[in-house]
Amino acid sequence: MYFCASNLIKQVMLDTEFKYYIDNQDEIVKSYNGKVVVIKDNKVVGAYDSDREAYFASVKKYKLGTFLLQLCTPGDEAYTIKNFHPELVLSDEISFE
């Protein structure tokens, strides 16, 4: 994997979104437990039943690299950062079966 300056800035933005999730996890789980939440601009902007549904709905609304998908569950077992920037998507992080 490689990073350029613009990708690094996007990664910092997504790290901020992930921190928002962690800092607010208890409240988010109360509303969205078991859903895949979409976080953008430090707020939950969507909740879906699958990664696939969350991804395709989000790319219709937001530029790639500007949102975070997170499975909403208690604890830290589902912590992931799914970075949807065309140059950074990791094929083993999401399944479109």
Secondary structure by P-SEA (a helix, b strand, c coil): ccccaaaaaaaaaaaaaaaaaaaaaaaaaacccccbbbbcccccccccccaaaaaaaaaaccccccccccccccccccccccccccccccccccccc
